[in-house]
Amino acid sequence: MHTHIGEIAPGKGQTAGDLVRRMDEEGIERSVVLSIENPEETYFYVLSREVIAACREYGDRLIPFCCVDPRRGRADTSTDFLGLIERHVSEGAKGFGEHLAGLPVNDPRSMKIYEACGYLGIPVLLHIDSLRNTDSIGLRGFEKVLSTLPQTIFIAHGPGWWREISSRVDRKTTYPKEPILEGGRVQELLSKYDNIYGDLSAGSGFNALNRDPEYAMEFLSKFSDKLLFGTDCIWPKQELPIINLLVHADIPVGDKLKIAHENALRILGIPSLE
C-alpha cells in the first residue's frame, strides 16, 4: 500500500521497472505507487502525472495515487482542489497521497482536499510527524478530521501516528523502544472511526510492532480489518523488515490475508487477486 518511484534524493530512487523486479523477488503481486508534490519531504518532486504514466506501463502490477499541494493556486481554500484531483482520477489515479504538507493536519486547505477525495470516493494516505501534517500529542486535530469527514477514508502513516500506539508518548522520541502501554490513541481511533486505517510501512510502522513483539501479535490480530501492508520502498536494495515480520507473524492466516491484500482491495474497489 506504500511505495515510491523516481529520484527521491540525489542518487537515491528507482524506476517503475526496478520496483516491479523487487516485487517479484519478494512475492508481491501489486503495489500502490505514491506521488510526492509537497516540498517538505524530498529533494525532488515525483509528479502525479509521471506516476500515473509509469504505472500505466505495468497496469496489472502498479496502482497510482495522485497528490496536490494545499498551497497550490491561490494558496487558500478558494483553489479548485476538486477539479485538480478529479483530473488525476480521470487519468487513472486510485487514491490521494502521499500527503506530506508542512501544515497542521487539519489545516483548512487540507480539509478541502480531504473533502474532495471523499466526494470522489478515493482514500487519502497521509504522513504525520513533527514537520508534516503536524498534530498535538493525542492526535486531537486528526480526530477532528476523522469526525468531520466520515465519508473520506484515511490511511495514516509516519512517526507521529505510530508513536501513539502507546499511551506514553514523548514528542522528542521519533521511534520509541520501550514496551507499549495500554490506552494508545491509535487503537482508540481505529476502534472508534470506520474511516481510518493504519499503514504498516517504513521504519515507523515496523518500529511500532518490533518494539513490543508480544503485544504486536495481539494488535495485528485485533485490528486485522484496519491494517494495511506496505513497505515504503524507495530504492532497489532497501531493507524491508516489515515483510519478514508479517510473514512470520503468529496470527491466524485469515488475519494475515486481510492485512496483506484484502483490506487494500476493498478500499480501492479492486477485484480479488485470484
N, C-alpha and C positions, 0 to 999 in steps of 0.2 A: 504493500500500500504506500510505499515511500522510497522512490529512487530519483536519481538525477542524471542528466546528460549535459554535455557542454563543458567548457572550461570554467571551473568554479573559482580557482585561484591560479596564479601563474604556474604552469607546468602540472596542474592537478585537475583532472577531469576525465571524461570518457565519451565515446560516441555511442549512438544507439546500438550499433553492432557490437561494441565492447560489452555493453550491458547485457545483450541477449546471450552472448557467449558465456558470461558469468552466470546468468540464469541457467543455462544448460549444465554448467559444471555443478551447480547447487541443486538441480532438480526443481527449479521454479518455473511454473507454466506461464504466468502472466505477471506483469508489474505495472503499477501506476508510475508515470514519469511526471515530476512536478516542474513547473516553471518558476523562475525567480525574477521578479521585476521590482523588488524593493532594494534600495541602496544600502541598507544597514547590514545585509547578510554576507555578500560575497564581493569579490573584486570585479566580477563581470556579470552582466545580466544574461539570463537564458530566457529569451522571449517566448511568449505563448505560441506565437505562430511558428517559431522554429521547432518547438517541442511537438506541436501538432503535426507538422510536416515530417519530422523524423519518425514519429510513431506510426504515421501512415505507411511507411515502408515495412513495418513489422506489425501490421494490423491485428494479427491473431495473437500477438505476444505483449505489445506495449499499449498502455491506455493513457492518453494525455490529459493533464489538468492545465488550466489556464490561470493567469494571475493579472490583476490590475492594481497598481499602487493607489492608495486612497488620496494621494496628493496630486493626482493627475488632473488635467483640465484647469479648473478654477481653484483647485486645492480646497474646495469646500463641498458641502452636501448638494450643491446645485449641479455638480458633474453628473453626466448621464452614465452612471455605473452600470445600470441595467442594460443599456444599449451596447456598451463596450463588451460586457460579459456575454451577452446574447450573441454577438458576432462570433466570439470564440466557440461558443457552444454549437452554433450552426456549422462551424468548420470541423467539429469533431471532439471538442473538449468534453469530458465526462464529469469534471469536478473543478473546484477552485483551490488553488494552492501551489506552492506553499506560501501562505500568507505570513510575511516576515516584517511587517512595517514597524518602524521605531516609534510607535504611538501606544497609548493605553489601549488595552484590548477592547474597551467599549467606546473608543473614540467615535463621535457621530458619523464621520466619513466611513469608517469601517462598518458601522452599523448599517449604513445604506448598502454597502457591498453584501453583507450577510443577508439582508432582507431580499436583495435582488437574487441571490443564489437560492434562497428558499422559494421564491416565486418561480424560478426556472427549474426547480427540482434537482439541483446538484449540491453535493456536500462541500463543506469548507474544511480544508486541512490547515490548521494554524499552529505556529510555533510560539510558545510562551516562555520568556525568560526575563532577565533584568534589563534588556535593551529592546526586545521585540515583543509587541503585544503585551506590554507590561501590566502587572496587576499587583495588588497588595497581598501579603501573606493571608491565606484563607480563600483566595480566588473569588472574592465578593463581586468584583467587576465582571468576571467571566460568568458567574452565576446569573447576574442581571442580564447578560447577553442571552443565555440559555432560556431564561424565563420569559424574556421579552419577545423572542423569535422562535417559538416552539416548532414552527414549520421548517426551520432550517436545520439540517444535520451538520453537526460539528465533529471533527476528528482532531483531538488535542494531542500535542506533541511538545517535547522540549523540557529542559530542566525545571522551568517554572511550573509546569504541570506535574511532572513525575515526582518532584520532591514532596508534593502534597499527598503522597501515598501514605505518609506517616503523620501522626498528629503533632509530632515535634518537628518544626521547620526552622532552619537558620538561614536567613536571607544571604549570608555571606558564603554559604556552602552550596556549590553547584551540584555536586554528586555526593550526597550523604552516604556514609558507610555503616552507620550504626543500625541495629535491628529496627524493624518497623513497629511503631506503636499504634494500637488500635485507635480508630476515630479519624483517619485521614480523610481529607476533603475529596480526594479522587474517588474513593469508594462511595462517599456520600452523594456526589454529583452523578456518578454512574448509576446509582440506585434511584435517585430522585427524578432524573430527567431522561425522557425517551430519546432525545435528540443529541446525545453526547456519546462518543466512542473514544477509546484510548488507542493511540498509535504506539506500538511497542518498539519502534525503530530507534537507532542511534545509541550513543552512549547513555543517554538519559533513560530510555526505555529498558535497556539491558541492566543498567545500574539499579533501577527500581526493583527488579526481580532478583538480581545477583546479590544485593546487599543483605537479603534475608531469604535464602533458598527455601527453607521450610515453609515460611509464610507465602512465598511466591506460588507454590503449588496450589495452596488454598485459594489464593487470589485469582489465578488463571482459571481454575475450575468454576469458582463462584461467579465470575464476571465473563465467562466464555462467550456470552451473547453480545458483549460490548467491547471486545478487544480485537485488534487488527494486527496481523503480522506485517512487519516492514523492516527494512534494513538501513535505509538512508545511504545506500551505496552510491558513491560519487566517483570512485576510480577503480580500475580493474583489479588491483591486488589488495584492496582494502580488507581488513579483517572484519568479519561479520559474526560475532559471537552469539548473537540472538538466535541464529539458525540452529546451532548445536543445542542451545538451552531449550528451545521449543521442541526439537526433535526428540530429546531425551527427557522431556518433562513428564513427571509421574502423575499424569491426569488421564481421564478417560479419552479414548480415541475420538469419540463424538465431540468432546470439547476442543480437541486439537483441530479437528476439521473446521469447526466454526471459526476459530482464530486464524487458521491458515488461509481459508478462502471463502467459506460460506457467508460470513458476515459481510465481507467486501463485495461479493457478487450481489447480495441483497441490496446493499446501499447504492451500488452503481447501476442496478437494474440490468445486470448482465446475466445471460443464461448460464446454466451449470457448465462446469468444465467438461463433463462427461459427454 
